[in-house]
Amino acid sequence: MVSISPEITSVRTMSLLLIGAELLRGKITDANGPLVIEEARSAGVALREITMIDDDLLGIATSVRRMAADVDLLVTSGGVGPTHDDLTLPAVAQAFDEDLYEHPDLRDRISAYYASRPEQLSVWLRMARVPVSTRLVMDEGMLWPVYQVRNVYVLPGVPEIFRRQFVAASNRFHRSASDMQTLYVTLSEGEIAEHLEAVLASYPSVEIGSYPVFGRNTSFRTRITLEDADPPTLERALAALTTRLPPASIVRVTRGKAPLVEW
Amino acid sequence: MVSISPEITSVRTMSLLLIGAELLRGKITDANGPLVIEEARSAGVALREITMIDDDLLGIATSVRRMAADVDLLVTSGGVGPTHDDLTLPAVAQAFDEDLYEHPDLRDRISAYYASRPEQLSVWLRMARVPVSTRLVMDEGMLWPVYQVRNVYVLPGVPEIFRRQFVAASNRFHRSASDMQTLYVTLSEGEIAEHLEAVLASYPSVEIGSYPVFGRNTSFRTRITLEDADPPTLERALAALTTRLPPASIVRVTRGKAPLVEW
């Protein structure tokens, strides 16, 4: 006996599983990964992993089991629909060793929608066959319920639909994000490495990244980012770093979230 | 005793591991995944998985071990450099239970390059510490050797460098790609599902995908792709499908590789 999955109310860690041969074969450029990265960031949720795999029943089941075990919420994208390569719901059932059944609410919705086109009904009813622990999450702004199976949200891959469903579903667990400072310096990574380590030793909670630029004509050679959930700690770490660097090497410092940029 | 990894000459399956908190936190938009997708496609190599993870020693080691076991070649991107978050080489060593050592060729190259800046030498020499089975792959067009550890190519994440290194390294195993046909139809996925399945039943080698468009003003509702390595088989499958569909429902058919498009 499997009971209905409990509602997900608190999410601190999340991963994303992108399902679809079309993505790996380059027929379609993934748009859902960047959306989830941006949403996780503004929600203050730590995104642990994004994985893109083929439409393969066993492969999906294996990835779902592995990834769901590591995070509060696993989101899947793709493989939910009426065609032969839509395998995500059976794979999630297999991942958790559950049976599939025809969910009565979904059957009723689909039957009503296709009442005037009965020849299509059996095909679309595939979307009503779900793992037995499935909870249907329905909120304003959603076009169709999100399938929740244990700690997995199963979403369709079509970007317009994924975006609407994901944003509506993730509104349930938004948290505050960490603050960020970005330094642009004329130094190479080799020249700053010891300084970054010294700052990190004094401020272990601060997350520091360094990103060199090559082969482009920029005023800086390396971008350094500092992030922390506590603004005063972030300011002290920034001051510690800028004090260590030659003043002329600092091209500029920008506060707040940097926009998504190509390297 | 571990011997040097044998040269990789034939690659039919490949996966990509993208390493870096900056990608998952949205500080940088990944550019290396799309490049590998495009290159794998034109090389006729089956791309099995792309996974993006944090800079975490154990996490990288676990992913490398898991992913390398499934394919002919695993490519890693990122975490190779002189800073505190550059953990890929130690993680690959851990994945294969190997020790690290200072590679004499790399030590000599780095020492020569930084002869005039000895204060930076110790930092950059981190890039000479490699797993003991490491083979250095060096070809025209490469800026620095690619580290090959068993069936893993370890590449830096900076896109300009990754691109040069990956393209040079992958020239070694190019194969011919499969042919593709794309149909644009006015029908929904529900209306075409049975036809796709019938064609698939007759032509099991053909890879068929269907991609509906929603919420946009297009002349078609669904894009269908057919792919096969054998052109005559592809033509027969295409004819079988177009015969089954109402002629007026076919907006257009395009032959050859479709360009990378947003859905």
HADDOCK unambig.tbl for C-alpha pairs under 7 A between the chains (distance, minus, plus):
assign (segid A and resid 24 and name CA) (segid B and resid 37 and name CA) 5.99 0.50 0.50
assign (segid A and resid 24 and name CA) (segid B and resid 47 and name CA) 6.06 0.50 0.50
assign (segid A and resid 25 and name CA) (segid B and resid 37 and name CA) 6.31 0.50 0.50
assign (segid A and resid 25 and name CA) (segid B and resid 41 and name CA) 6.11 0.50 0.50
assign (segid A and resid 26 and name CA) (segid B and resid 37 and name CA) 5.72 0.50 0.50
assign (segid A and resid 26 and name CA) (segid B and resid 38 and name CA) 6.18 0.50 0.50
assign (segid A and resid 26 and name CA) (segid B and resid 260 and name CA) 6.00 0.50 0.50
assign (segid A and resid 27 and name CA) (segid B and resid 260 and name CA) 5.79 0.50 0.50
assign (segid A and resid 27 and name CA) (segid B and resid 261 and name CA) 6.88 0.50 0.50
assign (segid A and resid 28 and name CA) (segid B and resid 260 and name CA) 6.10 0.50 0.50
assign (segid A and resid 28 and name CA) (segid B and resid 261 and name CA) 5.52 0.50 0.50
assign (segid A and resid 28 and name CA) (segid B and resid 262 and name CA) 5.76 0.50 0.50
assign (segid A and resid 28 and name CA) (segid B and resid 263 and name CA) 5.67 0.50 0.50
assign (segid A and resid 29 and name CA) (segid B and resid 260 and name CA) 6.52 0.50 0.50
assign (segid A and resid 29 and name CA) (segid B and resid 261 and name CA) 5.99 0.50 0.50
assign (segid A and resid 29 and name CA) (segid B and resid 262 and name CA) 5.17 0.50 0.50
assign (segid A and resid 29 and name CA) (segid B and resid 263 and name CA) 6.84 0.50 0.50
assign (segid A and resid 37 and name CA) (segid B and resid 24 and name CA) 5.98 0.50 0.50
assign (segid A and resid 37 and name CA) (segid B and resid 25 and name CA) 6.32 0.50 0.50
assign (segid A and resid 37 and name CA) (segid B and resid 26 and name CA) 5.73 0.50 0.50
assign (segid A and resid 38 and name CA) (segid B and resid 26 and name CA) 6.20 0.50 0.50
assign (segid A and resid 41 and name CA) (segid B and resid 25 and name CA) 6.12 0.50 0.50
assign (segid A and resid 47 and name CA) (segid B and resid 24 and name CA) 6.08 0.50 0.50
assign (segid A and resid 48 and name CA) (segid B and resid 53 and name CA) 6.23 0.50 0.50
assign (segid A and resid 48 and name CA) (segid B and resid 54 and name CA) 6.55 0.50 0.50
assign (segid A and resid 49 and name CA) (segid B and resid 52 and name CA) 5.47 0.50 0.50
assign (segid A and resid 49 and name CA) (segid B and resid 53 and name CA) 4.81 0.50 0.50
assign (segid A and resid 50 and name CA) (segid B and resid 51 and name CA) 5.64 0.50 0.50
assign (segid A and resid 50 and name CA) (segid B and resid 52 and name CA) 5.02 0.50 0.50
assign (segid A and resid 50 and name CA) (segid B and resid 53 and name CA) 6.86 0.50 0.50
assign (segid A and resid 51 and name CA) (segid B and resid 50 and name CA) 5.64 0.50 0.50
assign (segid A and resid 51 and name CA) (segid B and resid 51 and name CA) 4.14 0.50 0.50
assign (segid A and resid 51 and name CA) (segid B and resid 52 and name CA) 6.19 0.50 0.50
assign (segid A and resid 52 and name CA) (segid B and resid 49 and name CA) 5.48 0.50 0.50
assign (segid A and resid 52 and name CA) (segid B and resid 50 and name CA) 5.02 0.50 0.50
assign (segid A and resid 52 and name CA) (segid B and resid 51 and name CA) 6.19 0.50 0.50
assign (segid A and resid 53 and name CA) (segid B and resid 48 and name CA) 6.25 0.50 0.50
assign (segid A and resid 53 and name CA) (segid B and resid 49 and name CA) 4.81 0.50 0.50
assign (segid A and resid 53 and name CA) (segid B and resid 50 and name CA) 6.85 0.50 0.50
assign (segid A and resid 54 and name CA) (segid B and resid 48 and name CA) 6.56 0.50 0.50
assign (segid A and resid 82 and name CA) (segid B and resid 189 and name CA) 6.82 0.50 0.50
assign (segid A and resid 82 and name CA) (segid B and resid 190 and name CA) 6.16 0.50 0.50
assign (segid A and resid 82 and name CA) (segid B and resid 193 and name CA) 6.90 0.50 0.50
assign (segid A and resid 83 and name CA) (segid B and resid 189 and name CA) 6.90 0.50 0.50
assign (segid A and resid 83 and name CA) (segid B and resid 193 and name CA) 5.28 0.50 0.50
assign (segid A and resid 84 and name CA) (segid B and resid 197 and name CA) 6.72 0.50 0.50
assign (segid A and resid 120 and name CA) (segid B and resid 190 and name CA) 6.11 0.50 0.50
assign (segid A and resid 120 and name CA) (segid B and resid 191 and name CA) 6.63 0.50 0.50
assign (segid A and resid 123 and name CA) (segid B and resid 190 and name CA) 6.18 0.50 0.50
assign (segid A and resid 124 and name CA) (segid B and resid 190 and name CA) 6.42 0.50 0.50
assign (segid A and resid 160 and name CA) (segid B and resid 214 and name CA) 6.94 0.50 0.50
assign (segid A and resid 189 and name CA) (segid B and resid 82 and name CA) 6.80 0.50 0.50
assign (segid A and resid 189 and name CA) (segid B and resid 83 and name CA) 6.91 0.50 0.50
assign (segid A and resid 190 and name CA) (segid B and resid 82 and name CA) 6.16 0.50 0.50
assign (segid A and resid 190 and name CA) (segid B and resid 120 and name CA) 6.08 0.50 0.50
assign (segid A and resid 190 and name CA) (segid B and resid 123 and name CA) 6.14 0.50 0.50
assign (segid A and resid 190 and name CA) (segid B and resid 124 and name CA) 6.38 0.50 0.50
assign (segid A and resid 191 and name CA) (segid B and resid 120 and name CA) 6.60 0.50 0.50
assign (segid A and resid 193 and name CA) (segid B and resid 82 and name CA) 6.88 0.50 0.50
assign (segid A and resid 193 and name CA) (segid B and resid 83 and name CA) 5.28 0.50 0.50
assign (segid A and resid 197 and name CA) (segid B and resid 84 and name CA) 6.71 0.50 0.50
assign (segid A and resid 214 and name CA) (segid B and resid 160 and name CA) 6.88 0.50 0.50
assign (segid A and resid 260 and name CA) (segid B and resid 26 and name CA) 6.01 0.50 0.50
assign (segid A and resid 260 and name CA) (segid B and resid 27 and name CA) 5.83 0.50 0.50
assign (segid A and resid 260 and name CA) (segid B and resid 28 and name CA) 6.12 0.50 0.50
assign (segid A and resid 260 and name CA) (segid B and resid 29 and name CA) 6.52 0.50 0.50
assign (segid A and resid 261 and name CA) (segid B and resid 27 and name CA) 6.91 0.50 0.50
assign (segid A and resid 261 and name CA) (segid B and resid 28 and name CA) 5.52 0.50 0.50
assign (segid A and resid 261 and name CA) (segid B and resid 29 and name CA) 5.96 0.50 0.50
assign (segid A and resid 262 and name CA) (segid B and resid 28 and name CA) 5.76 0.50 0.50
assign (segid A and resid 262 and name CA) (segid B and resid 29 and name CA) 5.12 0.50 0.50
assign (segid A and resid 263 and name CA) (segid B and resid 28 and name CA) 5.62 0.50 0.50
assign (segid A and resid 263 and name CA) (segid B and resid 29 and name CA) 6.78 0.50 0.50
